[in-house]
Amino acid sequence: MAGIGMLALAGALMAVAVALRPKSRATRKYAASPERVLTVTRELLGRHGYEVVRVTGQNLNRIIWYRRAGRGRPDSQAPLHKMVIRRLPAERRVLLMHVPLAILGETDLHLRMS
């Protein structure tokens, strides 16, 4: 009987750990310029309630630092997340990494059309 209770407790702890894990992020390749990817990403993040805090890097990689917008509470700030734009010169493509699932579909729609 004690084994069943321990098994149930372990299952409950695993369920809590899965719920607290950050939402998964995706990686995609696009045949677009890094500037176009940056512009589309900024626009979509803003539309979905995120704020872009800063963009770093100039050469092959650019990192977009963003967070959830304040929602009317200026004293609380959400943690920073990053998205990476990596230029692949040999393939003439751009690799967009760590894309939040909230904007993944729209990112594909905007960048695959260009």
N, C-alpha and C positions, 0 to 999 in steps of 0.2 A: 504494500500500500504506500509506503514511503517513497518507493521508486517512482510510482505514478505521480505523486505530488511534486517530486523533484523534476520530473519530465515536463509537467505542466508549467512549473515555474521557469524552466529553461526556455520553453516555447514562448511564454509571455515576454520574457526578457529579449528574445530574438525579435519578436514583433515590435517592441518598443524601439530597438536599435534600428530596424528597417525604416520605421516611421520617422526617426530623427535624421536619417541619412539625407544629404542634399540630393535634390533631383538630378538625375543623370544628364549629362551633356553630350553633344554629338560633335562629330568632325565631318566636314564636307569640303570637296574641291569644286572650284568655280573657275570658268574661263572669263574672268573680269579683272580689271585693274584693282590694285590695293586701295586706291582712292575711292573707287566706286563701292567696294565692299565696306569701307569705313563709313561712307556717307549713308548707305542703306542700313547698316547696323546701328548707327547713331539714331536714325529716324525710327527704326522699329523698337529699339530699347525705350525711347521716349514715349512712343505710342502705347507701350505695354506697362507703363508705370515705373520704369527704371530711370535713373539719372546717370549719365556718363560723367565720371569724376575727373579722369584724365586719360590721355593717350600717350604712351611712351614708345620709344624706338623709331628709327628712321630707315635702316637698311633693309634687310630681308624680313625682319620681324617687327610687328607692331603689336603692342599689348593695350587693349581697351580695358580700363578699370571702371566698373560700374557697381551700383547698389540699388536696392529698392528705394523708391522716393519716400520722403518723410511722412506723407499722408496727414499733414496738418499738425504734426508734433515736431517742432524744430529741435527739441532737446534730445530726441532719440534718433540715432543713425544706424542703419542696417549695416551688416558686414560687407566688405568689398569682395567682389568677384572679378575674375579676369577672363577675357576672351582674347585669343591670339590669332592674328592675321599673318600668315607666313607665305612669302612669295617664293614660288618654285620656278626659277628662271629656265631651267632645262625643259620643263613641260609647258611653259607659258600659262601657268595656272596659279591660282591662289588657294591656299589651304586655310580654312577657317576652323579653328579648334575651340572646344569648350563652349559651344553655342547652347544657351539655355533652351530647353524644350518649348518654352512659351513663345519663342520667336522663330523656331526652326522652320516651320512650314512656310511662313511668310518670307523668310530669308531665301529659301529655295525658289519660291515664286518670283521674287524680284530679281534675283541674280541669274537664274537660268534663262529668263527672258532677255537679258541684255547681251 
